[in-house]
Each structure stands twice: as structure tokens, then as C-alpha cells.
Amino acid sequence: MSKHARRDPNRYPIGWSADRVKAVIKHYESQTADDAIAEADRAFVNAKQEWVAIPLELVPVIRELLARYEDRRTAGRTRPGRRVTRAGR
């Protein structure tokens, strides 16, 4: 490295580098609008989940229902010494 070359000041997650970030940026900057929409649509396809719009005032109720569902679904699966916490609490 020459004495004038600067070290990259960014810190990347494991497996990432400046070159990888540049490649991702290039991918998205060269995407057409139709390609971007198609990619976004594919991200939400999941046979076991559904996206629904609900009134904001119902969000706490829905979170509680989901927490109870998750508690029943995972009952007995936690490792000893681990505490189960709920998101948003």
C-alpha cells in the first residue's frame, strides 16, 4: 500500500467487503423499474405467511395473539437457562 493510499474506513459484516458492496450497488443501480418490482414481489412470496393491513390500534392485540401462538408452538423447545422474550416488550 502506498503511503498516499487510504484505508477503507467502513466496517463490514463478516463475508462483506468494499468490492461486494460496490457489486450490490451496481446491481440495483442498473436494474429497470420492472425488474425491481418483480424482485420486491418475489421477496414477499411465502406459502406459510400472509401480509395483511390492520388498523394501528389493533397492533398491540395482534402482537399479543402472535406471542401466545409462538409460546404454544415453541413450548418445551427452549434450552435450559435461556429466557424467552417477546418483541416489542
PDB file of N, CA, C and O in Angstrom:
ATOM      1  N   MET A   1       0.854  -1.170   0.000  1.00  0.00           N
ATOM      2  CA  MET A   1       0.000   0.000   0.000  1.00  0.00           C
ATOM      3  C   MET A   1       0.899   1.231   0.000  1.00  0.00           C
ATOM      4  O   MET A   1       1.816   1.343   0.813  1.00  0.00           O
ATOM      5  N   SER A   2       0.625   2.151  -0.921  1.00  0.00           N
ATOM      6  CA  SER A   2       1.457   3.356  -0.949  1.00  0.00           C
ATOM      7  C   SER A   2       1.125   4.231   0.247  1.00  0.00           C
ATOM      8  O   SER A   2       0.088   4.074   0.892  1.00  0.00           O
ATOM      9  N   LYS A   3       2.038   5.163   0.528  1.00  0.00           N
ATOM     10  CA  LYS A   3       1.806   5.987   1.713  1.00  0.00           C
ATOM     11  C   LYS A   3       0.639   6.951   1.511  1.00  0.00           C
ATOM     12  O   LYS A   3       0.153   7.542   2.475  1.00  0.00           O
ATOM     13  N   HIS A   4       0.179   7.116   0.253  1.00  0.00           N
ATOM     14  CA  HIS A   4      -0.948   8.006  -0.016  1.00  0.00           C
ATOM     15  C   HIS A   4      -2.279   7.254  -0.118  1.00  0.00           C
ATOM     16  O   HIS A   4      -3.343   7.873  -0.121  1.00  0.00           O
ATOM     17  N   ALA A   5      -2.220   5.937  -0.200  1.00  0.00           N
ATOM     18  CA  ALA A   5      -3.459   5.154  -0.285  1.00  0.00           C
ATOM     19  C   ALA A   5      -4.169   5.182   1.065  1.00  0.00           C
ATOM     20  O   ALA A   5      -3.549   5.041   2.119  1.00  0.00           O
ATOM     21  N   ARG A   6      -5.455   5.363   1.003  1.00  0.00           N
ATOM     22  CA  ARG A   6      -6.230   5.416   2.242  1.00  0.00           C
ATOM     23  C   ARG A   6      -6.877   4.075   2.519  1.00  0.00           C
ATOM     24  O   ARG A   6      -7.330   3.378   1.611  1.00  0.00           O
ATOM     25  N   ARG A   7      -6.908   3.738   3.773  1.00  0.00           N
ATOM     26  CA  ARG A   7      -7.569   2.518   4.222  1.00  0.00           C
ATOM     27  C   ARG A   7      -9.070   2.783   4.245  1.00  0.00           C
ATOM     28  O   ARG A   7      -9.504   3.878   4.602  1.00  0.00           O
ATOM     29  N   ASP A   8      -9.851   1.796   3.870  1.00  0.00           N
ATOM     30  CA  ASP A   8     -11.312   1.922   3.871  1.00  0.00           C
ATOM     31  C   ASP A   8     -11.786   2.120   5.309  1.00  0.00           C
ATOM     32  O   ASP A   8     -11.547   1.253   6.150  1.00  0.00           O
ATOM     33  N   PRO A   9     -12.448   3.232   5.615  1.00  0.00           N
ATOM     34  CA  PRO A   9     -12.884   3.498   6.990  1.00  0.00           C
ATOM     35  C   PRO A   9     -14.134   2.709   7.387  1.00  0.00           C
ATOM     36  O   PRO A   9     -14.509   2.693   8.560  1.00  0.00           O
ATOM     37  N   ASN A  10     -14.774   2.060   6.423  1.00  0.00           N
ATOM     38  CA  ASN A  10     -16.011   1.328   6.714  1.00  0.00           C
ATOM     39  C   ASN A  10     -15.733  -0.026   7.339  1.00  0.00           C
ATOM     40  O   ASN A  10     -14.722  -0.666   7.052  1.00  0.00           O
ATOM     41  N   ARG A  11     -16.646  -0.449   8.198  1.00  0.00           N
ATOM     42  CA  ARG A  11     -16.573  -1.796   8.781  1.00  0.00           C
ATOM     43  C   ARG A  11     -17.720  -2.594   8.191  1.00  0.00           C
ATOM     44  O   ARG A  11     -18.867  -2.146   8.198  1.00  0.00           O
ATOM     45  N   TYR A  12     -17.412  -3.763   7.686  1.00  0.00           N
ATOM     46  CA  TYR A  12     -18.403  -4.586   7.007  1.00  0.00           C
ATOM     47  C   TYR A  12     -18.717  -5.828   7.830  1.00  0.00           C
ATOM     48  O   TYR A  12     -17.883  -6.296   8.605  1.00  0.00           O
ATOM     49  N   PRO A  13     -19.931  -6.362   7.656  1.00  0.00           N
ATOM     50  CA  PRO A  13     -20.251  -7.634   8.317  1.00  0.00           C
ATOM     51  C   PRO A  13     -19.347  -8.738   7.777  1.00  0.00           C
ATOM     52  O   PRO A  13     -18.759  -8.597   6.705  1.00  0.00           O
ATOM     53  N   ILE A  14     -19.243  -9.817   8.509  1.00  0.00           N
ATOM     54  CA  ILE A  14     -18.426 -10.955   8.080  1.00  0.00           C
ATOM     55  C   ILE A  14     -18.891 -11.398   6.694  1.00  0.00           C
ATOM     56  O   ILE A  14     -20.087 -11.561   6.452  1.00  0.00           O
ATOM     57  N   GLY A  15     -17.945 -11.587   5.803  1.00  0.00           N
ATOM     58  CA  GLY A  15     -18.252 -12.016   4.446  1.00  0.00           C
ATOM     59  C   GLY A  15     -18.475 -10.876   3.462  1.00  0.00           C
ATOM     60  O   GLY A  15     -18.619 -11.111   2.263  1.00  0.00           O
ATOM     61  N   TRP A  16     -18.504  -9.662   3.950  1.00  0.00           N
ATOM     62  CA  TRP A  16     -18.706  -8.499   3.088  1.00  0.00           C
ATOM     63  C   TRP A  16     -17.402  -7.722   2.955  1.00  0.00           C
ATOM     64  O   TRP A  16     -16.534  -7.771   3.828  1.00  0.00           O
ATOM     65  N   SER A  17     -17.287  -7.000   1.833  1.00  0.00           N
ATOM     66  CA  SER A  17     -16.113  -6.161   1.576  1.00  0.00           C
ATOM     67  C   SER A  17     -16.564  -4.969   0.741  1.00  0.00           C
ATOM     68  O   SER A  17     -17.711  -4.910   0.298  1.00  0.00           O
ATOM     69  N   ALA A  18     -15.662  -4.028   0.532  1.00  0.00           N
ATOM     70  CA  ALA A  18     -15.983  -2.871  -0.307  1.00  0.00           C
ATOM     71  C   ALA A  18     -16.367  -3.325  -1.711  1.00  0.00           C
ATOM     72  O   ALA A  18     -17.288  -2.770  -2.311  1.00  0.00           O
ATOM     73  N   ASP A  19     -15.669  -4.330  -2.239  1.00  0.00           N
ATOM     74  CA  ASP A  19     -15.979  -4.826  -3.583  1.00  0.00           C
ATOM     75  C   ASP A  19     -17.377  -5.431  -3.646  1.00  0.00           C
ATOM     76  O   ASP A  19     -18.103  -5.225  -4.618  1.00  0.00           O
ATOM     77  N   ARG A  20     -17.751  -6.169  -2.620  1.00  0.00           N
ATOM     78  CA  ARG A  20     -19.089  -6.771  -2.604  1.00  0.00           C
ATOM     79  C   ARG A  20     -20.160  -5.684  -2.521  1.00  0.00           C
ATOM     80  O   ARG A  20     -21.182  -5.769  -3.202  1.00  0.00           O
ATOM     81  N   VAL A  21     -19.937  -4.677  -1.700  1.00  0.00           N
ATOM     82  CA  VAL A  21     -20.884  -3.566  -1.582  1.00  0.00           C
ATOM     83  C   VAL A  21     -21.026  -2.866  -2.932  1.00  0.00           C
ATOM     84  O   VAL A  21     -22.138  -2.552  -3.356  1.00  0.00           O
ATOM     85  N   LYS A  22     -19.908  -2.624  -3.604  1.00  0.00           N
ATOM     86  CA  LYS A  22     -19.949  -1.973  -4.917  1.00  0.00           C
ATOM     87  C   LYS A  22     -20.726  -2.815  -5.928  1.00  0.00           C
ATOM     88  O   LYS A  22     -21.463  -2.275  -6.752  1.00  0.00           O
ATOM     89  N   ALA A  23     -20.560  -4.139  -5.865  1.00  0.00           N
ATOM     90  CA  ALA A  23     -21.284  -5.023  -6.782  1.00  0.00           C
ATOM     91  C   ALA A  23     -22.794  -4.960  -6.532  1.00  0.00           C
ATOM     92  O   ALA A  23     -23.580  -4.947  -7.478  1.00  0.00           O
ATOM     93  N   VAL A  24     -23.192  -4.920  -5.274  1.00  0.00           N
ATOM     94  CA  VAL A  24     -24.620  -4.831  -4.939  1.00  0.00           C
ATOM     95  C   VAL A  24     -25.184  -3.490  -5.415  1.00  0.00           C
ATOM     96  O   VAL A  24     -26.272  -3.435  -5.988  1.00  0.00           O
ATOM     97  N   ILE A  25     -24.443  -2.424  -5.176  1.00  0.00           N
ATOM     98  CA  ILE A  25     -24.882  -1.097  -5.634  1.00  0.00           C
ATOM     99  C   ILE A  25     -25.031  -1.087  -7.153  1.00  0.00           C
ATOM    100  O   ILE A  25     -26.020  -0.578  -7.679  1.00  0.00           O
ATOM    101  N   LYS A  26     -24.048  -1.651  -7.856  1.00  0.00           N
ATOM    102  CA  LYS A  26     -24.103  -1.700  -9.317  1.00  0.00           C
ATOM    103  C   LYS A  26     -25.333  -2.472  -9.778  1.00  0.00           C
ATOM    104  O   LYS A  26     -26.013  -2.059 -10.718  1.00  0.00           O
ATOM    105  N   HIS A  27     -25.620  -3.598  -9.115  1.00  0.00           N
ATOM    106  CA  HIS A  27     -26.789  -4.413  -9.462  1.00  0.00           C
ATOM    107  C   HIS A  27     -28.067  -3.586  -9.369  1.00  0.00           C
ATOM    108  O   HIS A  27     -28.860  -3.551 -10.311  1.00  0.00           O
ATOM    109  N   TYR A  28     -28.264  -2.922  -8.235  1.00  0.00           N
ATOM    110  CA  TYR A  28     -29.509  -2.183  -8.036  1.00  0.00           C
ATOM    111  C   TYR A  28     -29.582  -0.913  -8.875  1.00  0.00           C
ATOM    112  O   TYR A  28     -30.669  -0.523  -9.301  1.00  0.00           O
ATOM    113  N   GLU A  29     -28.463  -0.269  -9.119  1.00  0.00           N
ATOM    114  CA  GLU A  29     -28.480   0.934  -9.949  1.00  0.00           C
ATOM    115  C   GLU A  29     -28.718   0.621 -11.422  1.00  0.00           C
ATOM    116  O   GLU A  29     -29.188   1.481 -12.166  1.00  0.00           O
ATOM    117  N   SER A  30     -28.401  -0.594 -11.850  1.00  0.00           N
ATOM    118  CA  SER A  30     -28.600  -0.958 -13.252  1.00  0.00           C
ATOM    119  C   SER A  30     -29.937  -1.666 -13.486  1.00  0.00           C
ATOM    120  O   SER A  30     -30.267  -1.999 -14.624  1.00  0.00           O
ATOM    121  N   GLN A  31     -30.698  -1.895 -12.434  1.00  0.00           N
ATOM    122  CA  GLN A  31     -31.984  -2.577 -12.544  1.00  0.00           C
ATOM    123  C   GLN A  31     -33.033  -1.670 -13.175  1.00  0.00           C
ATOM    124  O   GLN A  31     -33.084  -0.472 -12.896  1.00  0.00           O
ATOM    125  N   THR A  32     -33.868  -2.258 -14.030  1.00  0.00           N
ATOM    126  CA  THR A  32     -35.001  -1.493 -14.551  1.00  0.00           C
ATOM    127  C   THR A  32     -36.074  -1.437 -13.469  1.00  0.00           C
ATOM    128  O   THR A  32     -36.041  -2.209 -12.511  1.00  0.00           O
ATOM    129  N   ALA A  33     -37.011  -0.533 -13.625  1.00  0.00           N
ATOM    130  CA  ALA A  33     -38.113  -0.425 -12.657  1.00  0.00           C
ATOM    131  C   ALA A  33     -38.907  -1.726 -12.610  1.00  0.00           C
ATOM    132  O   ALA A  33     -39.294  -2.178 -11.533  1.00  0.00           O
ATOM    133  N   ASP A  34     -39.152  -2.333 -13.777  1.00  0.00           N
ATOM    134  CA  ASP A  34     -39.900  -3.598 -13.811  1.00  0.00           C
ATOM    135  C   ASP A  34     -39.151  -4.710 -13.085  1.00  0.00           C
ATOM    136  O   ASP A  34     -39.759  -5.501 -12.364  1.00  0.00           O
ATOM    137  N   ASP A  35     -37.828  -4.774 -13.274  1.00  0.00           N
ATOM    138  CA  ASP A  35     -37.027  -5.786 -12.579  1.00  0.00           C
ATOM    139  C   ASP A  35     -37.059  -5.567 -11.067  1.00  0.00           C
ATOM    140  O   ASP A  35     -37.130  -6.528 -10.300  1.00  0.00           O
ATOM    141  N   ALA A  36     -37.006  -4.316 -10.643  1.00  0.00           N
ATOM    142  CA  ALA A  36     -37.039  -4.003  -9.210  1.00  0.00           C
ATOM    143  C   ALA A  36     -38.372  -4.412  -8.597  1.00  0.00           C
ATOM    144  O   ALA A  36     -38.413  -4.966  -7.498  1.00  0.00           O
ATOM    145  N   ILE A  37     -39.465  -4.137  -9.310  1.00  0.00           N
ATOM    146  CA  ILE A  37     -40.792  -4.518  -8.814  1.00  0.00           C
ATOM    147  C   ILE A  37     -40.911  -6.034  -8.735  1.00  0.00           C
ATOM    148  O   ILE A  37     -41.426  -6.565  -7.751  1.00  0.00           O
ATOM    149  N   ALA A  38     -40.442  -6.731  -9.758  1.00  0.00           N
ATOM    150  CA  ALA A  38     -40.509  -8.196  -9.761  1.00  0.00           C
ATOM    151  C   ALA A  38     -39.693  -8.782  -8.614  1.00  0.00           C
ATOM    152  O   ALA A  38     -40.129  -9.735  -7.969  1.00  0.00           O
ATOM    153  N   GLU A  39     -38.517  -8.221  -8.355  1.00  0.00           N
ATOM    154  CA  GLU A  39     -37.686  -8.701  -7.246  1.00  0.00           C
ATOM    155  C   GLU A  39     -38.380  -8.469  -5.908  1.00  0.00           C
ATOM    156  O   GLU A  39     -38.375  -9.344  -5.042  1.00  0.00           O
ATOM    157  N   ALA A  40     -38.973  -7.296  -5.742  1.00  0.00           N
ATOM    158  CA  ALA A  40     -39.682  -6.994  -4.492  1.00  0.00           C
ATOM    159  C   ALA A  40     -40.877  -7.926  -4.309  1.00  0.00           C
ATOM    160  O   ALA A  40     -41.135  -8.388  -3.198  1.00  0.00           O
ATOM    161  N   ASP A  41     -41.600  -8.203  -5.376  1.00  0.00           N
ATOM    162  CA  ASP A  41     -42.742  -9.120  -5.289  1.00  0.00           C
ATOM    163  C   ASP A  41     -42.300 -10.516  -4.874  1.00  0.00           C
ATOM    164  O   ASP A  41     -42.961 -11.157  -4.057  1.00  0.00           O
ATOM    165  N   ARG A  42     -41.194 -10.990  -5.428  1.00  0.00           N
ATOM    166  CA  ARG A  42     -40.691 -12.326  -5.073  1.00  0.00           C
ATOM    167  C   ARG A  42     -40.297 -12.408  -3.603  1.00  0.00           C
ATOM    168  O   ARG A  42     -40.392 -13.474  -2.995  1.00  0.00           O
ATOM    169  N   ALA A  43     -39.860 -11.300  -3.031  1.00  0.00           N
ATOM    170  CA  ALA A  43     -39.423 -11.297  -1.630  1.00  0.00           C
ATOM    171  C   ALA A  43     -40.577 -11.582  -0.679  1.00  0.00           C
ATOM    172  O   ALA A  43     -40.354 -12.062   0.433  1.00  0.00           O
ATOM    173  N   PHE A  44     -41.803 -11.295  -1.096  1.00  0.00           N
ATOM    174  CA  PHE A  44     -42.950 -11.471  -0.212  1.00  0.00           C
ATOM    175  C   PHE A  44     -43.715 -12.758  -0.463  1.00  0.00           C
ATOM    176  O   PHE A  44     -44.766 -12.974   0.141  1.00  0.00           O
ATOM    177  N   VAL A  45     -43.213 -13.617  -1.339  1.00  0.00           N
ATOM    178  CA  VAL A  45     -43.887 -14.876  -1.620  1.00  0.00           C
ATOM    179  C   VAL A  45     -43.454 -15.906  -0.587  1.00  0.00           C
ATOM    180  O   VAL A  45     -42.282 -16.276  -0.512  1.00  0.00           O
ATOM    181  N   ASN A  46     -44.412 -16.362   0.205  1.00  0.00           N
ATOM    182  CA  ASN A  46     -44.146 -17.378   1.218  1.00  0.00           C
ATOM    183  C   ASN A  46     -45.453 -18.103   1.467  1.00  0.00           C
ATOM    184  O   ASN A  46     -46.431 -17.497   1.906  1.00  0.00           O
ATOM    185  N   ALA A  47     -45.475 -19.397   1.190  1.00  0.00           N
ATOM    186  CA  ALA A  47     -46.705 -20.171   1.316  1.00  0.00           C
ATOM    187  C   ALA A  47     -47.193 -20.285   2.755  1.00  0.00           C
ATOM    188  O   ALA A  47     -48.349 -20.641   2.982  1.00  0.00           O
ATOM    189  N   LYS A  48     -46.332 -19.988   3.736  1.00  0.00           N
ATOM    190  CA  LYS A  48     -46.718 -20.141   5.138  1.00  0.00           C
ATOM    191  C   LYS A  48     -47.020 -18.816   5.825  1.00  0.00           C
ATOM    192  O   LYS A  48     -47.310 -18.797   7.021  1.00  0.00           O
ATOM    193  N   GLN A  49     -46.958 -17.715   5.095  1.00  0.00           N
ATOM    194  CA  GLN A  49     -47.208 -16.400   5.685  1.00  0.00           C
ATOM    195  C   GLN A  49     -48.101 -15.585   4.771  1.00  0.00           C
ATOM    196  O   GLN A  49     -48.202 -15.844   3.572  1.00  0.00           O
ATOM    197  N   GLU A  50     -48.743 -14.599   5.366  1.00  0.00           N
ATOM    198  CA  GLU A  50     -49.606 -13.695   4.613  1.00  0.00           C
ATOM    199  C   GLU A  50     -49.420 -12.276   5.126  1.00  0.00           C
ATOM    200  O   GLU A  50     -49.248 -12.070   6.327  1.00  0.00           O
ATOM    201  N   TRP A  51     -49.451 -11.302   4.236  1.00  0.00           N
ATOM    202  CA  TRP A  51     -49.376  -9.889   4.615  1.00  0.00           C
ATOM    203  C   TRP A  51     -50.787  -9.339   4.639  1.00  0.00           C
ATOM    204  O   TRP A  51     -51.544  -9.522   3.685  1.00  0.00           O
ATOM    205  N   VAL A  52     -51.147  -8.669   5.721  1.00  0.00           N
ATOM    206  CA  VAL A  52     -52.468  -8.072   5.844  1.00  0.00           C
ATOM    207  C   VAL A  52     -52.359  -6.672   6.424  1.00  0.00           C
ATOM    208  O   VAL A  52     -51.489  -6.392   7.249  1.00  0.00           O
ATOM    209  N   ALA A  53     -53.247  -5.804   5.986  1.00  0.00           N
ATOM    210  CA  ALA A  53     -53.315  -4.459   6.555  1.00  0.00           C
ATOM    211  C   ALA A  53     -54.298  -4.506   7.720  1.00  0.00           C
ATOM    212  O   ALA A  53     -55.420  -4.992   7.581  1.00  0.00           O
ATOM    213  N   ILE A  54     -53.862  -3.995   8.869  1.00  0.00           N
ATOM    214  CA  ILE A  54     -54.743  -3.938  10.036  1.00  0.00           C
ATOM    215  C   ILE A  54     -54.687  -2.530  10.617  1.00  0.00           C
ATOM    216  O   ILE A  54     -53.680  -1.835  10.478  1.00  0.00           O
ATOM    217  N   PRO A  55     -55.761  -2.116  11.264  1.00  0.00           N
ATOM    218  CA  PRO A  55     -55.738  -0.794  11.893  1.00  0.00           C
ATOM    219  C   PRO A  55     -54.653  -0.731  12.969  1.00  0.00           C
ATOM    220  O   PRO A  55     -54.435  -1.702  13.692  1.00  0.00           O
ATOM    221  N   LEU A  56     -53.981   0.404  13.071  1.00  0.00           N
ATOM    222  CA  LEU A  56     -52.885   0.559  14.032  1.00  0.00           C
ATOM    223  C   LEU A  56     -53.315   0.283  15.466  1.00  0.00           C
ATOM    224  O   LEU A  56     -52.534  -0.243  16.259  1.00  0.00           O
ATOM    225  N   GLU A  57     -54.550   0.635  15.802  1.00  0.00           N
ATOM    226  CA  GLU A  57     -54.974   0.409  17.186  1.00  0.00           C
ATOM    227  C   GLU A  57     -55.086  -1.079  17.529  1.00  0.00           C
ATOM    228  O   GLU A  57     -55.148  -1.433  18.707  1.00  0.00           O
ATOM    229  N   LEU A  58     -55.112  -1.947  16.523  1.00  0.00           N
ATOM    230  CA  LEU A  58     -55.167  -3.390  16.778  1.00  0.00           C
ATOM    231  C   LEU A  58     -53.786  -4.037  16.876  1.00  0.00           C
ATOM    232  O   LEU A  58     -53.684  -5.204  17.251  1.00  0.00           O
ATOM    233  N   VAL A  59     -52.740  -3.310  16.550  1.00  0.00           N
ATOM    234  CA  VAL A  59     -51.386  -3.880  16.558  1.00  0.00           C
ATOM    235  C   VAL A  59     -51.026  -4.500  17.909  1.00  0.00           C
ATOM    236  O   VAL A  59     -50.517  -5.621  17.918  1.00  0.00           O
ATOM    237  N   PRO A  60     -51.259  -3.840  19.057  1.00  0.00           N
ATOM    238  CA  PRO A  60     -50.916  -4.478  20.337  1.00  0.00           C
ATOM    239  C   PRO A  60     -51.674  -5.789  20.567  1.00  0.00           C
ATOM    240  O   PRO A  60     -51.117  -6.745  21.107  1.00  0.00           O
ATOM    241  N   VAL A  61     -52.925  -5.830  20.163  1.00  0.00           N
ATOM    242  CA  VAL A  61     -53.731  -7.050  20.328  1.00  0.00           C
ATOM    243  C   VAL A  61     -53.171  -8.164  19.453  1.00  0.00           C
ATOM    244  O   VAL A  61     -53.040  -9.303  19.902  1.00  0.00           O
ATOM    245  N   ILE A  62     -52.846  -7.842  18.223  1.00  0.00           N
ATOM    246  CA  ILE A  62     -52.288  -8.834  17.296  1.00  0.00           C
ATOM    247  C   ILE A  62     -50.941  -9.338  17.803  1.00  0.00           C
ATOM    248  O   ILE A  62     -50.660 -10.535  17.734  1.00  0.00           O
ATOM    249  N   ARG A  63     -50.108  -8.433  18.311  1.00  0.00           N
ATOM    250  CA  ARG A  63     -48.806  -8.853  18.855  1.00  0.00           C
ATOM    251  C   ARG A  63     -48.990  -9.833  20.008  1.00  0.00           C
ATOM    252  O   ARG A  63     -48.261 -10.819  20.110  1.00  0.00           O
ATOM    253  N   GLU A  64     -49.948  -9.569  20.862  1.00  0.00           N
ATOM    254  CA  GLU A  64     -50.202 -10.468  21.994  1.00  0.00           C
ATOM    255  C   GLU A  64     -50.683 -11.828  21.502  1.00  0.00           C
ATOM    256  O   GLU A  64     -50.245 -12.860  22.010  1.00  0.00           O
ATOM    257  N   LEU A  65     -51.572 -11.838  20.526  1.00  0.00           N
ATOM    258  CA  LEU A  65     -52.031 -13.106  19.954  1.00  0.00           C
ATOM    259  C   LEU A  65     -50.868 -13.883  19.336  1.00  0.00           C
ATOM    260  O   LEU A  65     -50.751 -15.094  19.525  1.00  0.00           O
ATOM    261  N   LEU A  66     -50.017 -13.184  18.603  1.00  0.00           N
ATOM    262  CA  LEU A  66     -48.860 -13.845  17.992  1.00  0.00           C
ATOM    263  C   LEU A  66     -47.893 -14.371  19.050  1.00  0.00           C
ATOM    264  O   LEU A  66     -47.328 -15.453  18.890  1.00  0.00           O
ATOM    265  N   ALA A  67     -47.701 -13.619  20.122  1.00  0.00           N
ATOM    266  CA  ALA A  67     -46.814 -14.065  21.201  1.00  0.00           C
ATOM    267  C   ALA A  67     -47.369 -15.323  21.853  1.00  0.00           C
ATOM    268  O   ALA A  67     -46.623 -16.264  22.129  1.00  0.00           O
ATOM    269  N   ARG A  68     -48.689 -15.343  22.104  1.00  0.00           N
ATOM    270  CA  ARG A  68     -49.298 -16.544  22.698  1.00  0.00           C
ATOM    271  C   ARG A  68     -49.176 -17.737  21.757  1.00  0.00           C
ATOM    272  O   ARG A  68     -48.886 -18.852  22.190  1.00  0.00           O
ATOM    273  N   TYR A  69     -49.400 -17.497  20.467  1.00  0.00           N
ATOM    274  CA  TYR A  69     -49.264 -18.558  19.476  1.00  0.00           C
ATOM    275  C   TYR A  69     -47.839 -19.104  19.480  1.00  0.00           C
ATOM    276  O   TYR A  69     -47.633 -20.317  19.494  1.00  0.00           O
ATOM    277  N   GLU A  70     -46.865 -18.209  19.466  1.00  0.00           N
ATOM    278  CA  GLU A  70     -45.458 -18.620  19.459  1.00  0.00           C
ATOM    279  C   GLU A  70     -45.098 -19.360  20.738  1.00  0.00           C
ATOM    280  O   GLU A  70     -44.358 -20.343  20.698  1.00  0.00           O
ATOM    281  N   ASP A  71     -45.621 -18.894  21.886  1.00  0.00           N
ATOM    282  CA  ASP A  71     -45.364 -19.577  23.161  1.00  0.00           C
ATOM    283  C   ASP A  71     -45.857 -21.018  23.105  1.00  0.00           C
ATOM    284  O   ASP A  71     -45.158 -21.935  23.536  1.00  0.00           O
ATOM    285  N   ARG A  72     -47.064 -21.218  22.574  1.00  0.00           N
ATOM    286  CA  ARG A  72     -47.611 -22.578  22.486  1.00  0.00           C
ATOM    287  C   ARG A  72     -46.853 -23.411  21.467  1.00  0.00           C
ATOM    288  O   ARG A  72     -46.616 -24.600  21.680  1.00  0.00           O
ATOM    289  N   ARG A  73     -46.475 -22.788  20.365  1.00  0.00           N
ATOM    290  CA  ARG A  73     -45.777 -23.503  19.296  1.00  0.00           C
ATOM    291  C   ARG A  73     -44.394 -23.967  19.728  1.00  0.00           C
ATOM    292  O   ARG A  73     -43.932 -25.031  19.315  1.00  0.00           O
ATOM    293  N   THR A  74     -43.736 -23.169  20.558  1.00  0.00           N
ATOM    294  CA  THR A  74     -42.364 -23.494  20.955  1.00  0.00           C
ATOM    295  C   THR A  74     -42.268 -24.034  22.375  1.00  0.00           C
ATOM    296  O   THR A  74     -41.166 -24.173  22.905  1.00  0.00           O
ATOM    297  N   ALA A  75     -43.390 -24.339  22.995  1.00  0.00           N
ATOM    298  CA  ALA A  75     -43.368 -24.848  24.372  1.00  0.00           C
ATOM    299  C   ALA A  75     -42.450 -26.060  24.466  1.00  0.00           C
ATOM    300  O   ALA A  75     -42.560 -27.004  23.684  1.00  0.00           O
ATOM    301  N   GLY A  76     -41.543 -26.016  25.436  1.00  0.00           N
ATOM    302  CA  GLY A  76     -40.632 -27.135  25.653  1.00  0.00           C
ATOM    303  C   GLY A  76     -39.415 -27.132  24.752  1.00  0.00           C
ATOM    304  O   GLY A  76     -38.575 -28.025  24.865  1.00  0.00           O
ATOM    305  N   ARG A  77     -39.291 -26.163  23.861  1.00  0.00           N
ATOM    306  CA  ARG A  77     -38.152 -26.141  22.935  1.00  0.00           C
ATOM    307  C   ARG A  77     -36.991 -25.286  23.413  1.00  0.00           C
ATOM    308  O   ARG A  77     -35.909 -25.353  22.830  1.00  0.00           O
ATOM    309  N   THR A  78     -37.177 -24.488  24.448  1.00  0.00           N
ATOM    310  CA  THR A  78     -36.094 -23.605  24.878  1.00  0.00           C
ATOM    311  C   THR A  78     -35.017 -24.397  25.596  1.00  0.00           C
ATOM    312  O   THR A  78     -35.285 -25.419  26.228  1.00  0.00           O
ATOM    313  N   ARG A  79     -33.805 -23.906  25.485  1.00  0.00           N
ATOM    314  CA  ARG A  79     -32.687 -24.540  26.177  1.00  0.00           C
ATOM    315  C   ARG A  79     -32.673 -24.083  27.626  1.00  0.00           C
ATOM    316  O   ARG A  79     -33.068 -22.954  27.917  1.00  0.00           O
ATOM    317  N   PRO A  80     -32.228 -24.935  28.538  1.00  0.00           N
ATOM    318  CA  PRO A  80     -32.164 -24.537  29.946  1.00  0.00           C
ATOM    319  C   PRO A  80     -31.321 -23.273  30.118  1.00  0.00           C
ATOM    320  O   PRO A  80     -30.270 -23.125  29.495  1.00  0.00           O
ATOM    321  N   GLY A  81     -31.794 -22.374  30.965  1.00  0.00           N
ATOM    322  CA  GLY A  81     -31.048 -21.156  31.232  1.00  0.00           C
ATOM    323  C   GLY A  81     -31.320 -20.030  30.262  1.00  0.00           C
ATOM    324  O   GLY A  81     -30.824 -18.920  30.454  1.00  0.00           O
ATOM    325  N   ARG A  82     -32.096 -20.289  29.225  1.00  0.00           N
ATOM    326  CA  ARG A  82     -32.422 -19.230  28.259  1.00  0.00           C
ATOM    327  C   ARG A  82     -33.808 -18.701  28.540  1.00  0.00           C
ATOM    328  O   ARG A  82     -34.752 -19.463  28.750  1.00  0.00           O
ATOM    329  N   ARG A  83     -33.917 -17.397  28.541  1.00  0.00           N
ATOM    330  CA  ARG A  83     -35.201 -16.758  28.782  1.00  0.00           C
ATOM    331  C   ARG A  83     -35.832 -16.380  27.447  1.00  0.00           C
ATOM    332  O   ARG A  83     -35.163 -15.822  26.578  1.00  0.00           O
ATOM    333  N   VAL A  84     -37.094 -16.677  27.285  1.00  0.00           N
ATOM    334  CA  VAL A  84     -37.804 -16.322  26.069  1.00  0.00           C
ATOM    335  C   VAL A  84     -38.362 -14.921  26.246  1.00  0.00           C
ATOM    336  O   VAL A  84     -39.048 -14.642  27.229  1.00  0.00           O
ATOM    337  N   THR A  85     -38.069 -14.036  25.298  1.00  0.00           N
ATOM    338  CA  THR A  85     -38.595 -12.673  25.362  1.00  0.00           C
ATOM    339  C   THR A  85     -39.472 -12.427  24.154  1.00  0.00           C
ATOM    340  O   THR A  85     -39.341 -13.097  23.129  1.00  0.00           O
ATOM    341  N   ARG A  86     -40.356 -11.477  24.279  1.00  0.00           N
ATOM    342  CA  ARG A  86     -41.253 -11.134  23.183  1.00  0.00           C
ATOM    343  C   ARG A  86     -40.819  -9.814  22.580  1.00  0.00           C
ATOM    344  O   ARG A  86     -40.430  -8.887  23.291  1.00  0.00           O
ATOM    345  N   ALA A  87     -40.891  -9.739  21.258  1.00  0.00           N
ATOM    346  CA  ALA A  87     -40.542  -8.493  20.566  1.00  0.00           C
ATOM    347  C   ALA A  87     -41.544  -7.412  20.936  1.00  0.00           C
ATOM    348  O   ALA A  87     -42.727  -7.687  21.136  1.00  0.00           O
ATOM    349  N   GLY A  88     -41.063  -6.195  21.023  1.00  0.00           N
ATOM    350  CA  GLY A  88     -41.943  -5.078  21.306  1.00  0.00           C
ATOM    351  C   GLY A  88     -42.269  -4.901  22.769  1.00  0.00           C
ATOM    352  O   GLY A  88     -43.131  -4.091  23.109  1.00  0.00           O
ATOM    353  N   ARG A  89     -41.616  -5.623  23.636  1.00  0.00           N
ATOM    354  CA  ARG A  89     -41.892  -5.509  25.072  1.00  0.00           C
ATOM    355  C   ARG A  89     -40.693  -4.978  25.779  1.00  0.00           C
ATOM    356  O   ARG A  89     -40.720  -4.808  26.998  1.00  0.00           O
TER     357      ARG A  89
END
